[in-house]
Amino acid sequence: MTDKGDQRSDTHLEGEKYGTPRSYDPHFRGPVVNRSCTDVLCCMIFILFIMAYILLGLAAWVNGDPRRVAYPTDSQGYFCGQKGTPNENKSILFYFNLLTCTSPSVVVNLQCPTTQICVSKCPERFLTYMEIQFKYKNDSEYWTYYSQFCRTTFLKPAETLSQVLLDNDCPSAIYPSKPFLQRCFPDFSTKNGTLTVGNKTVFDDGSGKTRNAAELRRAANGINKALDARAIGVKVFEDYAMTWYWILIGLTIAMFLSWMFVMLLRFTAGLLFWIFTFGVIGIIAYGIWRCYLEYSRLQEQPSSRLNAYTIGIQTDISMYFRLKQTWFALMIILCLLELFIILMLIFLRNRIRISIALLKEGSKAIGYLPSTLIYPALTFFFLSVCISYWAVVALYLATSGAPIYKVIAPQGQCEHENKTCDPVGFNTTEIAKACPGAQCHFAFYGGKSLYHQYITTFQLLNLFVFLWLINFVIALGQCALAGAFASYYWALKKPDDIPPYPLFTAFGRAIRYHTGSLAFGSLILAIIQMFRLILEYLDKRLQEAQSNISKFLKCCLRCCFWCLEKAVKFLNRNAYVMMAIYGKNFCKSARDAFNLLMRNILKIAVMDRVTDFVLILGKILVAGCIGVLAFLLFTERLPVIIEGPTSLNYYWVPLLTVIIGSYIIAHGFFSVYAMCIETIFICFLEDLERNDGSAEKPYYMSQSLMKIMNKRNAETKKQ
């Protein structure tokens, strides 16, 4: 006698308000082959944006000059060390007075309100301009050495100190420095716990004031981090040079472990899930027992009469754990949680069994289609191309234009500050007279042409198209993988009926017919991500001017956009699966996927939790195993088995590299597995709704799934 459940699938019972399943093609035998192009308008718009993106890159390439980033520029905007220029042999930037870098006028990129020139080497001794005026009379070598740090060549130090400072021809003093990042930085060192510069703790700044090394250190506050990072960077490079082949070996092992984990899930998925589940139940049970012991112990103490009203509001949280009411409340909460988990396991046991069976089926599908595990490498290549192109275009846009000069006042108290100026003859202008000490320095590259006026707009366009392309590449991979795994599911006799080259065929179909639909879905996601980035940018720029209300609204918007992005990603992924199967446009595929999922909302909730647990466990397992082996190797704790690298400066640098790299590799493998599970799950739900097990409409699911669902095909029934 046939079970009533055979007459009507329980997929209808979980979402009646979303309607009955749509009508199906009775001759459906797998992903539709005869298709037509979908979302052609969006495809055309996408192609136009790509063409505009290429033109933008060409325009940026013509107008930009990345040398402006590679080489430092002096106060006149000329490159230091650039071949074919007067500064060809002067590759280092020298600051006249680094002490002014504590001024409010300090800008980014190590720009200080002081004259900067290109020099061939950094000063190696302490000298002041006033000292030179006296020592020059006895030995001209002093002036020969000092004059190389002046902007104008003099035969002798004839100008007075005040005139030199006014004309910015020479620095008032020089002190021992070392080149770093093509800039002269003070030669700091520590002797007996005292900070020194050039073996001196105090020195003359050239204007008659005595300064100490600590003041100079504070003046170079923003540069200190780079100075401290210099030695660290050298040591890190040495560690990588010594361990690079071990890192490659570790990543190779991680790749093998990830593949093994995916293959073994066919046999261990159920075991892993139930071990985890009973482990959680056991931990909660231990928590209940512990809370009961603490409650009983406090019940017997004289202070048991204390309660939350007695002690009031306390900043010390530990005070509340001295109350028996706290432990009693925790015990009740844990009991309710334990009861909830047990009831969920009892009432959702069939759905959990389905989820575990689908996990095993996914492992079997990847075993029949091993080429899908190589696809993440292709996605990585496409993403690398997109990221590289975006970075190059952004760099060329940022370096487009002619040098722009602006007024900089050392004390930051000039009404003309930040106004554009001309460095030629600036000292004779009204601005120089109104703001004594003000200087006209190079600020950035720009221009007044139409192109330069829209540089910011072009940067935003560059970022937006970059986000669109990144999401399109990911969508293309999801659609191609979905088509390959759908070919596996809808093969009645596996693996005999699986078509040849399913991944290549699915990739070709996605590119040929569904470029517009993939561009449509990725466009929606790119717009949401763009709004999130703009919100983050405004938050950074207006952080100090925000009120409590604006901060609250900002947090709400951030949370809403985050949730919206996650929801759109989930909907897009399932829409691509439907698109890979039926070949419809994005909106129809998204609608059909949404309705199908809503009719099976409980199955989805259970399936997502089980899949997420298994994948997270797999990533942690792979990264953890490789991390433990790398830790034992890099800390020289495996000398008997294998002799690893010795005398590492920071063993945690290659260790973290191996762990993070292993996690990324595992994520690449498991992203394919997750897409496989999602595709098989969608096909499974479609199979339940469209077929009844008859000879005309046989079920395509595996025998294990048929057994769980109490389904049988007609041939099996006759046998």
C-alpha positions in Angstrom: 0.0 0.0 0.0 1.4 3.4 -1.0 2.1 5.9 1.7 0.2 9.2 1.4 3.5 10.9 1.7 4.3 9.4 -1.8 1.3 11.1 -3.3 2.3 14.6 -2.2 5.8 15.7 -1.2 6.2 17.4 2.2 7.9 20.3 0.4 4.4 21.7 -0.1 3.6 21.8 3.6 6.3 24.2 4.7 5.3 27.1 2.6 1.8 27.0 1.3 1.5 30.8 1.1 4.1 30.8 -1.7 1.8 28.8 -3.9 1.9 25.4 -5.6 4.9 24.4 -7.7 4.9 25.7 -11.2 4.1 23.5 -14.2 7.1 21.6 -15.5 8.3 20.3 -18.9 7.5 16.5 -18.8 10.5 15.9 -21.1 13.0 17.5 -18.8 16.1 15.3 -18.4 18.7 17.7 -17.0 20.0 21.3 -17.7 18.3 22.8 -20.7 20.5 22.7 -23.8 18.5 24.8 -26.3 18.7 28.3 -24.7 18.5 31.9 -25.7 20.4 34.9 -24.5 19.0 36.4 -21.3 19.0 40.0 -20.0 20.5 41.3 -23.3 20.0 45.0 -22.2 22.1 44.5 -19.1 24.7 42.6 -21.1 25.0 45.6 -23.5 25.3 48.0 -20.6 27.9 45.8 -19.0 29.9 45.7 -22.2 29.7 49.5 -22.5 31.0 49.9 -19.0 33.9 47.6 -19.7 34.7 49.6 -22.9 34.5 52.9 -20.9 36.7 51.3 -18.2 39.3 50.4 -20.9 39.1 54.0 -22.2 39.5 55.3 -18.7 42.6 53.2 -18.3 44.0 54.5 -21.5 43.3 58.2 -20.5 44.9 57.6 -17.1 47.9 56.0 -18.8 48.4 59.0 -21.1 48.0 61.6 -18.3 49.4 59.7 -15.3 53.0 59.2 -14.3 53.7 56.5 -11.7 57.2 57.8 -11.3 55.6 60.4 -9.0 55.0 57.7 -6.5 58.2 55.8 -7.1 60.4 58.9 -6.7 60.2 61.5 -3.9 59.7 65.1 -5.1 61.3 68.2 -3.7 59.6 71.5 -2.9 59.5 72.4 -6.6 57.9 69.2 -7.6 61.0 67.8 -9.3 61.8 64.1 -9.0 64.8 62.9 -7.0 67.0 60.5 -8.8 65.1 60.6 -12.1 67.3 59.9 -15.1 67.7 62.7 -17.7 67.0 65.5 -15.1 69.4 67.7 -13.1 68.6 65.5 -10.0 69.7 62.3 -11.7 72.6 61.8 -9.2 70.6 63.2 -6.3 68.2 60.4 -5.3 67.6 61.3 -1.7 65.2 63.9 -0.3 66.6 66.2 2.4 64.5 68.2 4.9 65.9 71.6 5.8 64.2 71.6 9.3 62.6 68.4 10.3 61.6 69.9 13.7 58.8 71.8 11.9 57.1 68.5 11.2 55.3 68.9 14.6 53.3 71.8 12.9 49.6 71.5 12.3 50.4 71.9 8.6 51.9 68.4 8.3 50.2 66.6 5.4 50.4 63.0 4.2 53.3 61.4 2.3 55.9 62.7 4.7 55.3 66.4 3.6 56.4 68.9 6.2 56.2 72.8 6.1 59.9 73.1 5.4 62.0 73.3 2.3 62.9 70.0 0.7 65.7 69.4 -1.8 67.3 66.5 -3.6 70.8 65.5 -2.4 73.2 62.8 -3.3 73.9 61.7 0.3 72.6 62.5 3.8 74.7 64.6 6.2 77.0 62.7 8.5 78.0 65.3 11.0 76.6 68.2 13.2 77.1 71.6 11.6 75.2 74.9 11.8 75.2 77.8 9.4 76.6 80.1 12.0 79.5 77.7 12.6 80.3 77.6 9.0 80.6 81.3 8.7 83.5 81.2 11.2 85.1 77.9 10.2 85.1 78.8 6.5 87.7 81.4 7.1 90.2 78.8 8.3 89.1 75.8 6.2 87.0 76.1 3.1 86.3 72.3 3.2 83.6 73.0 5.8 81.6 75.1 3.4 82.2 72.7 0.5 80.6 70.0 2.6 77.8 72.2 3.9 76.9 73.8 0.6 75.7 70.5 -1.0 72.7 70.7 1.3 71.8 74.2 0.1 69.3 75.0 -2.6 71.6 77.6 -4.3 75.3 77.2 -4.9 77.4 80.0 -3.2 81.1 80.5 -3.4 81.1 81.4 0.3 78.5 81.8 3.2 78.1 85.5 2.7 74.4 85.8 3.7 73.4 86.3 7.3 71.4 83.6 9.1 68.2 85.7 9.0 68.5 86.2 5.2 69.2 82.5 4.6 66.1 81.5 6.6 64.0 84.1 4.7 65.2 83.0 1.3 65.2 79.3 2.2 68.6 78.9 0.5 70.3 76.8 3.1 69.3 74.9 6.2 70.1 76.5 9.6 71.7 73.2 10.8 72.4 69.7 9.7 72.8 66.6 11.8 73.8 63.0 11.2 71.1 61.2 9.1 70.7 57.9 7.2 68.8 57.4 3.9 65.6 55.3 4.2 62.7 55.2 1.7 64.9 57.7 -0.3 64.6 60.3 2.4 67.1 61.5 5.0 66.0 60.5 8.5 67.8 61.2 11.8 70.4 58.6 12.8 68.8 57.7 16.1 70.4 55.2 18.5 70.2 54.3 22.2 73.1 54.3 24.6 72.6 53.1 28.2 68.9 53.7 27.8 69.3 57.3 26.6 68.1 58.3 23.1 70.9 59.9 21.0 71.2 61.2 17.5 74.7 60.9 16.0 76.0 59.9 19.5 74.8 63.2 20.9 71.9 63.8 23.3 71.7 67.6 22.7 72.6 69.7 19.7 72.2 73.3 18.4 69.3 73.7 16.0 71.1 76.6 14.2 68.9 79.4 15.5 70.6 79.6 18.9 68.3 77.0 20.7 69.6 73.8 22.2 67.5 70.8 21.3 67.7 67.2 22.5 67.2 63.9 20.6 63.8 63.3 22.2 62.5 66.6 20.6 63.7 65.5 17.2 62.2 62.1 17.8 58.8 63.7 18.5 59.2 65.9 15.5 59.7 62.8 13.3 56.8 61.0 15.1 55.1 59.9 11.9 58.4 58.7 10.5 59.4 56.8 13.6 57.2 53.9 12.7 58.9 53.5 9.4 62.3 53.8 11.1 61.4 51.1 13.7 59.9 48.9 10.9 63.1 49.0 9.0 65.0 46.5 11.1 61.8 44.4 11.5 61.3 44.3 7.7 64.9 43.1 7.1 64.5 40.3 9.7 61.1 39.3 8.2 62.7 39.1 4.8 65.5 36.9 6.2 62.9 34.6 7.7 61.0 34.3 4.4 64.2 33.7 2.5 65.1 30.8 4.9 61.6 29.2 5.0 60.0 29.8 1.6 60.3 26.2 0.5 58.9 24.9 3.8 56.0 27.3 3.3 55.3 25.9 -0.1 55.5 22.3 1.3 53.0 23.3 4.0 50.6 24.8 1.4 50.9 21.7 -0.8 50.0 19.5 2.2 47.1 21.8 3.0 45.8 21.3 -0.6 46.1 17.5 -0.2 44.3 17.5 3.2 41.5 19.7 1.8 41.0 17.3 -1.1 41.1 14.3 1.3 38.6 16.0 3.7 36.1 16.6 0.8 36.5 13.0 -0.4 36.1 11.5 3.1 32.9 13.4 3.8 31.1 10.7 1.9 31.9 8.4 4.9 32.4 10.8 7.8 29.7 13.6 7.4 27.2 11.9 9.7 29.8 11.0 12.3 31.2 14.5 12.4 27.8 16.1 12.8 26.7 13.8 15.6 30.0 14.0 17.5 29.6 17.8 17.4 26.0 17.7 18.4 26.4 15.4 21.4 29.5 17.3 22.3 27.5 20.5 22.6 24.8 18.7 24.6 27.5 17.3 26.9 29.0 20.7 27.4 25.7 22.3 28.2 24.9 19.5 30.6 28.2 20.1 32.4 27.4 23.8 32.6 24.0 22.9 34.2 25.7 20.6 36.7 28.4 23.3 37.5 25.7 26.0 38.0 23.8 23.6 40.4 27.0 23.0 42.4 27.7 26.7 42.8 24.1 27.4 43.7 24.2 24.7 46.4 27.5 26.0 47.7 26.3 29.6 48.0 23.0 28.4 49.5 24.9 27.1 52.5 27.0 30.3 53.1 25.9 33.1 55.4 26.0 35.6 52.6 23.3 33.6 50.7 20.7 36.3 51.6 22.4 38.8 49.3 20.6 39.6 46.1 20.9 41.9 43.1 18.8 44.6 44.9 21.1 44.5 47.9 24.4 45.0 46.0 22.9 47.4 43.4 24.7 48.2 40.1 28.3 47.1 40.2 31.0 47.8 37.6 32.9 44.6 38.8 31.1 41.8 37.0 32.6 39.2 39.4 30.4 40.6 42.2 27.3 39.2 40.5 28.8 35.7 40.4 28.8 35.7 44.2 25.1 35.7 44.2 23.1 32.4 44.2 20.4 34.0 42.1 23.0 34.5 39.3 23.8 30.8 39.2 20.2 29.8 39.4 19.3 32.0 36.5 22.2 30.6 34.4 21.1 27.0 35.3 17.5 27.8 34.1 18.8 29.3 30.8 21.1 26.4 30.1 18.3 23.9 30.9 16.0 25.7 28.4 18.7 25.7 25.8 19.4 22.0 26.4 15.7 21.2 26.1 15.4 23.3 22.9 18.3 21.5 21.2 17.0 18.0 22.2 13.5 18.9 20.9 15.0 20.2 17.6 16.9 17.0 17.1 13.8 14.9 17.7 11.4 16.9 15.5 14.0 17.7 12.8 15.7 14.3 12.7 14.5 13.5 9.2 15.7 16.8 7.8 19.0 16.3 9.5 19.3 12.9 7.9 18.5 14.5 4.5 21.2 17.2 5.1 23.8 14.6 6.0 22.9 12.5 2.9 23.2 15.6 0.7 26.7 16.2 2.2 27.7 12.7 1.3 26.1 13.1 -2.2 28.2 16.3 -2.7 31.4 14.4 -1.9 30.4 11.7 -4.4 29.7 14.3 -7.1 33.1 16.0 -6.7 34.6 12.5 -6.9 33.0 12.1 -10.3 33.8 15.7 -11.4 37.4 16.3 -10.0 38.0 19.1 -12.5 35.7 21.3 -10.4 38.4 21.4 -7.7 40.7 23.2 -10.1 38.2 25.9 -11.0 39.1 28.1 -7.9 42.6 28.6 -9.5 40.8 30.1 -12.6 38.7 32.3 -10.4 41.8 33.5 -8.6 43.5 34.3 -11.9 40.5 36.4 -13.1 40.3 38.2 -9.7 44.0 38.9 -9.8 43.6 40.5 -13.2 40.7 42.7 -12.0 42.6 43.8 -8.9 45.8 44.6 -10.8 44.0 46.6 -13.4 42.1 48.6 -10.8 45.3 49.3 -8.8 47.1 50.4 -11.9 44.3 52.7 -13.1 43.9 54.2 -9.6 47.7 54.8 -9.5 47.8 56.6 -12.9 44.7 58.6 -12.0 46.3 59.7 -8.7 49.4 60.9 -10.6 47.7 62.7 -13.4 48.3 66.4 -13.9 50.9 69.1 -13.4 52.5 70.1 -10.1 50.2 72.2 -7.9 51.8 74.4 -5.2 50.1 75.6 -2.0 51.0 78.0 0.8 52.2 76.3 3.9 52.8 78.2 7.2 55.0 76.6 9.8 52.7 77.7 12.7 49.5 77.0 10.8 48.2 80.6 11.5 48.0 82.1 8.0 44.8 83.2 6.4 46.3 82.3 3.0 47.3 78.8 4.0 46.4 76.0 1.5 45.9 78.6 -1.3 47.6 77.9 -4.6 50.8 79.8 -5.3 53.7 80.1 -7.7 57.1 79.2 -6.2 58.9 81.6 -8.6 59.2 84.9 -6.8 56.9 83.8 -3.9 59.0 85.7 -1.3 58.2 89.0 -3.0 54.4 88.5 -3.1 51.8 90.0 -0.7 51.2 86.5 0.9 54.8 86.3 2.0 54.6 89.7 3.6 51.3 89.0 5.3 52.5 85.6 6.6 56.1 85.8 7.7 57.7 82.4 7.3 55.1 81.1 4.9 56.4 79.0 2.0 55.2 77.9 -1.4 55.6 74.1 -1.6 54.6 71.4 -3.9 51.3 69.8 -2.8 50.0 67.3 -5.4 49.4 66.8 -9.1 46.4 68.3 -10.8 45.2 70.7 -13.4 42.4 72.8 -14.7 41.3 70.8 -17.7 38.0 68.9 -17.9 39.8 65.6 -17.3 41.6 66.9 -14.2 38.4 68.4 -12.8 36.7 64.9 -12.8 39.6 62.9 -11.4 37.6 62.1 -8.2 34.6 61.0 -10.4 36.9 58.8 -12.4 38.3 57.2 -9.2 34.7 56.5 -8.1 34.0 55.0 -11.5 37.1 52.9 -11.3 36.1 51.6 -7.9 32.5 50.8 -9.0 33.4 48.9 -12.1 36.0 47.1 -10.1 33.4 45.9 -7.7 31.1 45.0 -10.6 33.8 42.9 -12.3 34.8 41.2 -9.0 31.2 40.1 -8.4 30.8 39.1 -12.0 33.8 36.8 -11.8 32.4 35.2 -8.7 29.0 34.9 -10.2 30.4 33.3 -13.3 32.2 30.7 -11.2 29.0 29.9 -9.2 26.9 29.5 -12.4 29.5 27.3 -14.1 29.9 25.1 -11.1 26.1 24.9 -10.6 25.7 23.8 -14.2 28.4 21.1 -13.8 26.9 19.7 -10.6 23.3 19.9 -12.0 24.5 17.7 -14.9 25.6 15.2 -12.3 22.4 15.2 -10.4 20.1 14.9 -13.4 22.0 11.9 -14.7 19.6 9.0 -14.1 22.4 6.4 -14.1 25.5 7.8 -12.4 28.2 8.1 -13.6 27.3 6.6 -17.0 24.7 9.3 -18.0 26.9 12.3 -16.9 27.7 14.3 -20.1 31.3 14.7 -21.2 33.2 17.8 -20.0 30.3 19.1 -17.8 32.3 21.9 -16.3 33.6 23.2 -19.6 30.1 22.9 -21.1 28.5 24.8 -18.2 31.2 27.5 -18.4 30.5 28.0 -22.1 26.8 28.2 -21.6 27.2 30.8 -18.8 29.4 33.0 -21.0 27.4 32.6 -24.2 23.8 32.9 -22.9 23.8 34.4 -19.4 26.5 37.1 -19.4 23.7 39.7 -19.0 22.0 37.9 -16.2 25.2 37.4 -14.3 26.0 41.1 -14.9 22.6 42.0 -13.6 23.0 40.1 -10.3 26.5 41.3 -9.8 25.4 44.9 -10.5 22.9 44.8 -7.7 25.6 43.5 -5.3 28.1 46.1 -6.5 25.7 49.0 -5.9 25.1 47.8 -2.3 28.8 47.4 -1.7 29.5 50.9 -3.1 27.0 52.4 -0.7 28.7 50.6 2.2 32.1 51.9 1.1 30.8 55.5 0.8 29.2 55.2 4.2 32.5 54.0 5.7 34.4 56.8 4.0 32.0 59.5 5.3 32.3 57.9 8.8 36.1 58.3 8.7 35.9 61.9 7.4 33.2 63.1 9.8 34.2 61.0 12.8 35.0 64.0 15.1 31.9 65.9 14.1 29.4 63.1 14.8 26.8 63.3 17.5 25.4 60.3 19.4 22.3 60.3 17.2 24.3 60.3 14.0 26.6 57.5 15.3 23.4 55.5 16.1 22.0 56.1 12.7 25.4 55.2 11.1 25.4 51.9 13.0 21.9 51.1 11.9 22.7 51.9 8.3 25.8 49.8 8.5 23.9 46.9 9.9 21.1 47.2 7.3 23.6 47.3 4.4 25.5 44.3 5.8 22.3 42.3 6.1 21.1 43.4 2.7 24.4 42.3 1.1 24.3 38.9 2.8 20.6 38.4 1.7 21.4 39.4 -2.0 24.4 37.1 -2.1 22.3 34.2 -0.9 19.5 35.0 -3.4 21.9 35.5 -6.3 23.7 32.2 -5.6 20.4 30.3 -5.8 19.3 32.3 -8.8 22.5 31.2 -10.6 21.7 27.6 -9.8 18.2 27.9 -11.3 19.7 29.8 -14.3 22.2 27.0 -14.9 19.4 24.4 -14.9 16.6 26.1 -16.8 18.4 28.9 -18.7 15.9 31.7 -17.7 16.8 35.3 -17.0 17.9 36.6 -13.7 14.6 37.9 -12.4 12.7 34.7 -13.2 15.4 32.5 -11.8 15.6 34.5 -8.6 11.8 34.4 -8.3 11.7 30.6 -8.9 14.5 30.0 -6.5 13.0 32.2 -3.8 9.6 30.5 -4.0 11.2 27.1 -4.0 13.3 27.9 -1.0 10.4 29.5 0.9 8.3 26.3 0.4 11.1 24.4 2.1 12.3 27.0 4.6 12.9 24.5 7.4 15.0 22.2 5.2 17.1 25.3 4.2 17.6 26.3 7.8 18.8 22.8 8.8 20.8 22.3 5.7 22.6 25.7 6.0 23.5 25.0 9.7 24.8 21.5 9.0 26.8 22.6 5.9 28.2 25.6 7.7 29.3 23.5 10.6 31.0 20.8 8.4 32.8 23.4 6.3 34.0 25.5 9.2 35.2 22.4 11.0 37.0 21.4 7.8 38.8 24.7 7.4 39.8 24.8 11.1 40.9 21.2 10.9 43.1 21.7 7.8 44.6 25.0 9.0 45.0 23.6 12.6 46.9 20.5 11.4 49.2 22.5 9.2 49.7 25.1 11.9 50.7 22.5 14.5 53.2 20.9 12.1 54.6 24.3 11.1 54.9 25.3 14.8 56.8 22.2 15.7 59.0 22.7 12.6 59.8 26.4 13.0 60.4 26.1 16.7 62.9 23.3 16.1 60.9 20.7 18.1 61.2 18.0 15.4 65.0 17.6 15.1 64.7 13.8 15.4 62.2 13.5 12.6 63.2 16.3 10.3 65.6 19.3 10.6 63.8 22.5 9.8 65.0 26.1 9.5 67.2 27.3 12.4 67.8 30.6 14.0 64.6 32.4 12.8 64.1 36.0 14.0 60.3 35.7 14.2 59.1 32.2 13.8 55.5 33.4 13.9 55.9 35.2 10.6 56.3 32.0 8.4 53.9 30.2 10.9 51.1 32.7 10.3 51.8 32.7 6.6 51.4 28.9 6.5 48.2 29.0 8.6 46.5 31.8 6.7 47.6 30.3 3.3 46.2 26.9 4.4 42.9 28.4 5.4 42.6 30.2 2.1 43.4 27.0 0.2 40.8 25.1 2.3 38.3 27.9 1.7 38.9 27.5 -2.1 38.2 23.8 -2.0 35.2 24.1 0.3 33.7 26.9 -1.7 33.4 24.4 -4.5 31.9 21.9 -2.1 29.4 24.4 -0.7 28.3 25.3 -4.3 28.0 21.5 -5.0 25.8 21.0 -1.9 23.6 24.0 -2.7 23.1 22.9 -6.3 22.3 19.3 -5.3 19.9 20.6 -2.7 18.1 22.8 -5.2 17.9 19.9 -7.7 16.7 17.6 -4.9 13.8 20.0 -4.1 13.0 20.3 -7.8 13.2 16.5 -8.2 10.6 16.1 -5.4 8.2 18.6 -6.9 8.4 17.6 -10.6 8.7 13.8 -10.3 6.6 11.1 -8.7 8.7 7.9 -9.2 6.7 6.7 -12.2 8.3 5.4 -15.4 7.5 8.7 -17.1 8.7 10.8 -14.1 11.4 8.9 -12.3 13.3 10.3 -9.3 16.9 11.3 -10.0 18.0 11.4 -6.4 20.4 8.7 -5.0 19.1 5.5 -3.4 20.1 6.8 0.1 17.9 9.9 -0.3 15.0 7.8 -1.7 15.2 5.6 1.4 15.2 8.6 3.7 12.3 10.2 1.9 10.5 6.8 1.6 10.4 7.2 -2.2 10.9 4.6 -4.9 11.0 4.5 -8.7 8.6 2.4 -10.8 11.2 -0.1 -11.8 12.2 -0.6 -8.2 8.6 -1.1 -7.2 8.1 -3.8 -9.8 11.2 -5.6 -8.6 
